[in-house]
Amino acid sequence: MPTPHATKRPTDAAYLDERDGVDAVDLPRELLTLPWIDIHNHAHTLSWDDRERYALAGCRSMLMVASGYHWTPYKPVEADDIRFLWDDAINRRTAIERNHFFEAKLGLGVHTGVRIENPDDLLAAMDDYCALEEVIAVGETGVVPSQHVSGWSVDEQRAVVQAQMELARDHDLPVILHTPNTSADAKRSYRDGLGVTPGYEKNAGLGADPVLDGENPALESVKLDVTAARDAGLDEERVVASHADRNNTRYLMEETDCYLSYTIGHSWLVGVDAADVADAIDEYGSDRIMVDTDCANVLRTDPFALKRAIFELYRYGIDVDDIRRVVVENPRTVFGFEEE
């Protein structure tokens, strides 16, 4: 006669067999403490508490991208405005490491999301910046279909992007691409004048006329970036396409040797989450895939997103070895973060 349950009446547990019970599943407890690396964020613009959330969630290392035109109050942006952003990140990086214990490195670049006056001044200065020990990547950068407030022609953008790739080649640094997303369809639109807000502190109504307006300008931008890398003599394995999505995954995986990084820190905006990462791993394997949060002070983002994605990937059926490769091993291979 089976031992009666201690509960007053049978519960769900009374109907479980070995196939359904926790004991039948070899739960990967190591995921609770698996270190992870965020290869693209703007954490130097976040609050102290947000950076502490990264540490509490197990972040081992991060790459803070200082090239963000969003934080300059002037349009068009001057070269000195961007250089100030670089210098500010360099100035604060050591204090961030000491406060929160994770390894913090930098990516510096010329973002083409807004026209920058005198970009040659920046490119001339970048050579010395790229030689700094704390700078481990160039970017984010890349051709984009349209700019904020002041436009940049495709040829101008491409020249600036390729010049940065040449610097990356000379300094043996990887490049982080800003690949335009084809955002998920919104359930309904906000009232006129609000754009995508609340959640994004940018006046979407001030967008310049598109300079790429074909059938798929977002994908065309990525193809122009890859061509620029090839013309610069930069190995494609040194290119990381951040903000990867369904629109560009097939091209990048099947026609290039680039790495892909899926931005899962603001899925509400770009429509990319852990399920997309799992689908890509199923189809192409995990050898060239990473994830990032892209957390920044202009966006409603989540410092816990990457830790959550670790659990979600396992729930979606991804093996622990593949998860480890995506969140820590591939970032170390490409960017040279510290080993344990």
matplotlib code that plots the C-alpha trace (Angstrom):
import matplotlib.pyplot as plt

x = [0.0, 1.6, 2.6, -0.1, 0.7, 1.1, -1.3, -4.9, -6.1, -4.1, -2.3, -0.9, 2.2, 0.2, -0.4, 3.2, 5.2, 8.9, 8.7, 7.0, 8.8, 11.8, 13.9, 13.6, 15.2, 18.9, 18.5, 21.6, 22.3, 25.5, 23.4, 22.6, 26.3, 27.4, 29.4, 28.3, 29.7, 27.7, 29.5, 27.5, 26.0, 26.3, 26.5, 28.6, 25.4, 23.3, 22.8, 25.0, 22.1, 21.7, 25.4, 25.1, 22.2, 24.6, 27.0, 24.2, 23.1, 26.5, 28.0, 31.7, 32.8, 31.2, 32.1, 30.8, 30.3, 31.0, 30.0, 26.4, 25.3, 22.1, 24.0, 25.2, 22.8, 23.7, 22.6, 24.5, 27.1, 30.6, 33.7, 34.6, 31.2, 31.9, 35.5, 34.0, 31.9, 35.0, 36.9, 34.1, 33.9, 37.7, 37.6, 35.0, 35.8, 38.2, 35.8, 33.1, 35.2, 36.2, 32.6, 31.0, 33.9, 33.1, 35.7, 34.8, 36.3, 35.5, 34.4, 35.0, 33.7, 31.8, 28.1, 26.4, 23.0, 23.4, 25.6, 28.9, 30.7, 34.4, 34.6, 38.1, 39.2, 37.8, 39.3, 42.7, 42.4, 41.1, 44.5, 45.8, 42.6, 42.7, 46.2, 44.8, 44.7, 41.1, 39.8, 39.1, 36.8, 35.9, 32.3, 29.5, 29.3, 27.7, 25.6, 22.1, 19.1, 18.4, 19.7, 18.4, 17.9, 20.8, 21.3, 24.5, 24.7, 25.4, 28.8, 29.8, 28.7, 30.4, 33.7, 33.6, 32.7, 35.5, 38.0, 37.2, 37.5, 40.9, 41.9, 40.5, 42.6, 45.7, 45.2, 43.8, 40.6, 37.1, 34.3, 30.8, 28.3, 25.1, 22.8, 19.4, 16.4, 13.1, 11.1, 8.1, 4.8, 3.2, -0.2, -1.3, 0.4, 1.0, -0.6, 1.1, 4.2, 5.1, 6.9, 7.9, 7.8, 7.4, 10.5, 12.9, 14.0, 14.4, 12.1, 11.3, 9.6, 13.0, 14.3, 15.9, 14.8, 16.0, 19.1, 18.3, 14.7, 14.8, 12.8, 14.9, 17.1, 17.9, 19.5, 21.1, 22.9, 24.4, 25.6, 27.3, 29.0, 30.3, 31.5, 33.4, 35.0, 36.2, 37.5, 39.3, 41.0, 39.4, 38.7, 35.0, 35.6, 36.6, 33.1, 30.3, 26.9, 25.0, 21.2, 21.0, 17.4, 15.4, 15.9, 19.7, 20.5, 20.4, 22.6, 25.1, 25.3, 25.3, 27.2, 29.7, 31.9, 30.8, 29.6, 26.0, 24.9, 21.2, 20.1, 17.7, 17.7, 14.8, 12.7, 9.7, 11.4, 13.2, 11.1, 14.1, 14.2, 15.7, 13.4, 15.1, 18.5, 17.4, 16.1, 19.4, 21.3, 19.1, 19.6, 23.2, 24.9, 26.3, 29.9, 29.2, 26.4, 26.4, 23.9, 23.9, 21.7, 22.5, 21.3, 21.5, 20.1, 17.9, 16.0, 13.8, 16.2, 16.8, 20.2, 18.9, 18.0, 21.0, 20.8, 17.1, 18.1, 20.4, 17.5, 15.2, 17.6, 17.7, 13.9, 13.7, 15.9, 19.4, 22.2, 24.2, 27.4, 25.8, 24.6, 28.0, 29.6, 27.1, 27.3, 31.0, 33.2, 32.5, 32.9, 36.2, 37.4, 36.4, 37.2, 39.9, 38.2, 40.0, 39.8, 38.5]
y = [0.0, 3.3, 5.8, 8.4, 12.0, 14.3, 16.8, 16.8, 15.8, 14.9, 17.7, 17.8, 16.1, 13.0, 12.5, 13.0, 10.0, 9.9, 11.5, 14.6, 15.0, 17.3, 14.3, 13.0, 16.3, 16.9, 20.6, 22.6, 24.4, 25.8, 28.3, 30.0, 31.1, 31.0, 34.2, 36.2, 39.0, 41.9, 42.9, 46.0, 48.4, 52.0, 51.3, 54.4, 56.4, 54.4, 55.0, 53.5, 51.2, 49.9, 49.0, 47.3, 45.2, 44.0, 42.8, 41.2, 39.3, 37.8, 40.0, 39.1, 41.6, 44.3, 46.4, 49.9, 51.7, 55.4, 56.3, 57.5, 60.7, 60.6, 62.3, 65.4, 68.3, 69.8, 69.0, 68.7, 67.1, 68.5, 66.2, 67.6, 66.5, 62.9, 63.1, 64.4, 61.3, 59.1, 61.0, 60.9, 57.1, 56.7, 59.0, 57.0, 53.4, 52.6, 53.9, 51.8, 48.7, 49.5, 50.1, 47.1, 44.5, 43.4, 44.0, 47.1, 47.8, 50.3, 50.6, 53.9, 54.9, 57.3, 56.4, 57.5, 58.0, 61.7, 63.9, 64.7, 67.8, 67.4, 63.6, 63.6, 65.3, 62.3, 59.7, 61.4, 61.2, 57.6, 56.1, 57.2, 56.1, 52.7, 52.1, 52.5, 49.3, 49.8, 50.2, 46.7, 47.5, 50.1, 51.1, 51.0, 52.2, 51.3, 52.7, 53.5, 54.4, 57.7, 60.1, 62.1, 65.8, 66.1, 63.7, 62.0, 60.6, 56.9, 57.7, 59.9, 57.3, 54.5, 56.4, 57.1, 53.4, 52.1, 54.4, 53.1, 49.5, 50.3, 51.6, 48.4, 46.3, 48.3, 47.8, 44.3, 45.3, 43.9, 46.2, 46.5, 47.2, 49.0, 47.0, 48.6, 46.6, 45.9, 46.5, 44.4, 45.8, 47.8, 46.8, 50.4, 53.8, 56.4, 59.8, 62.2, 63.8, 61.1, 58.8, 55.5, 57.1, 56.3, 54.3, 56.1, 59.6, 60.8, 62.9, 60.5, 63.3, 64.9, 62.1, 63.2, 62.0, 58.4, 58.1, 54.4, 53.7, 50.5, 47.3, 46.4, 49.4, 47.8, 44.8, 46.9, 48.9, 45.7, 44.6, 48.0, 47.5, 44.1, 45.4, 48.2, 45.6, 43.6, 46.8, 47.7, 44.3, 43.6, 39.9, 39.2, 37.2, 40.6, 42.1, 41.7, 42.6, 43.9, 44.1, 41.0, 40.0, 37.8, 40.3, 40.0, 36.6, 34.5, 36.9, 37.2, 33.5, 32.2, 34.8, 36.2, 35.0, 37.8, 37.2, 38.0, 39.6, 39.7, 42.7, 41.5, 44.4, 46.3, 43.7, 45.9, 48.2, 45.9, 42.7, 40.4, 38.1, 34.8, 32.9, 34.4, 33.5, 29.9, 29.7, 30.9, 28.4, 25.6, 26.5, 27.6, 26.5, 28.6, 29.2, 32.8, 33.9, 36.3, 38.4, 41.9, 44.3, 47.7, 49.3, 53.0, 56.0, 57.0, 53.7, 51.7, 48.7, 45.9, 45.2, 41.7, 40.8, 38.8, 36.7, 36.1, 35.0, 32.4, 30.7, 31.2, 29.6, 26.5, 26.5, 26.7, 23.6, 25.0, 22.9, 24.3, 24.1, 26.2, 28.7, 29.0, 29.5, 32.3, 34.3, 33.9, 31.9, 33.7, 37.1, 36.1, 34.7, 37.9, 40.7, 39.1, 39.6, 38.1, 34.4, 33.2]
z = [0.0, -1.0, 1.7, 2.1, 1.3, 4.3, 2.7, 3.8, 0.3, -2.8, -4.6, -8.1, -6.7, -6.0, -9.7, -10.9, -12.2, -12.7, -16.1, -14.7, -11.4, -10.8, -9.9, -13.5, -14.9, -14.5, -13.7, -14.7, -11.3, -12.8, -14.8, -11.5, -11.2, -14.8, -15.5, -18.5, -20.7, -22.2, -25.4, -26.1, -23.6, -22.6, -18.8, -18.2, -18.9, -16.4, -12.7, -10.1, -9.1, -12.6, -12.9, -9.5, -10.9, -13.6, -10.8, -8.8, -11.9, -12.4, -15.1, -15.3, -18.0, -20.2, -23.2, -22.7, -26.0, -25.8, -29.4, -28.8, -30.4, -28.2, -25.4, -27.2, -26.8, -30.1, -33.7, -35.9, -33.8, -33.8, -33.7, -30.3, -28.9, -29.8, -28.4, -25.2, -24.9, -25.5, -22.8, -20.3, -20.6, -20.3, -17.3, -15.4, -16.4, -13.6, -11.0, -12.5, -12.2, -8.6, -7.6, -9.2, -9.5, -13.1, -15.8, -17.8, -21.2, -23.9, -27.5, -29.2, -32.6, -34.9, -34.9, -38.1, -36.6, -36.9, -39.2, -37.5, -38.6, -39.3, -38.9, -40.3, -37.0, -35.1, -37.4, -37.0, -33.2, -33.2, -33.9, -30.5, -28.8, -30.3, -28.8, -25.3, -23.2, -22.1, -25.7, -27.0, -29.9, -32.6, -32.7, -32.7, -36.2, -39.5, -42.4, -41.4, -43.7, -42.1, -39.4, -36.6, -37.4, -39.9, -42.7, -44.0, -47.6, -48.0, -49.6, -46.6, -44.1, -45.9, -46.0, -42.3, -41.5, -43.8, -42.2, -38.8, -40.1, -41.4, -38.0, -36.4, -38.9, -38.0, -34.3, -34.5, -32.9, -33.6, -34.9, -33.4, -36.1, -35.4, -37.7, -38.2, -37.0, -38.7, -35.5, -34.6, -35.6, -32.7, -31.5, -32.0, -32.4, -29.8, -30.4, -32.8, -31.4, -29.0, -31.5, -29.8, -26.3, -23.5, -23.4, -25.8, -25.0, -28.6, -30.7, -33.5, -35.4, -36.1, -38.4, -41.6, -45.0, -45.6, -47.7, -48.4, -49.3, -51.4, -50.7, -47.6, -46.5, -43.2, -44.8, -47.5, -44.8, -43.4, -46.8, -47.3, -43.9, -44.9, -48.2, -46.3, -44.1, -47.1, -48.8, -45.6, -45.4, -42.1, -41.5, -41.2, -38.0, -36.5, -37.2, -34.7, -36.1, -33.0, -33.1, -35.3, -36.2, -38.5, -41.3, -41.4, -39.8, -42.9, -44.9, -42.1, -41.4, -44.9, -46.8, -44.3, -41.5, -39.1, -35.6, -34.7, -31.4, -30.6, -28.5, -25.9, -23.5, -25.0, -26.8, -26.6, -29.2, -31.5, -31.2, -30.5, -27.5, -26.3, -28.6, -31.7, -30.2, -29.7, -33.2, -34.6, -32.5, -33.7, -37.4, -37.4, -34.2, -31.4, -32.8, -34.1, -31.8, -28.8, -26.9, -25.6, -23.6, -25.3, -22.0, -22.1, -20.3, -23.3, -23.4, -21.2, -20.8, -18.4, -16.8, -15.8, -19.5, -20.3, -17.1, -17.8, -21.3, -19.9, -18.2, -21.2, -23.6, -21.5, -21.2, -25.0, -25.2, -25.8, -24.3, -21.4, -23.5, -26.2, -23.7, -22.2, -25.6, -26.5, -23.2, -22.2, -24.5, -27.8, -26.2, -24.8, -28.2, -30.1, -27.6, -25.4, -22.0, -19.0, -18.3, -14.9]

ax = plt.figure().add_subplot(projection="3d")
ax.plot(x, y, z, "-o")
ax.set_aspect("equal")
plt.show()
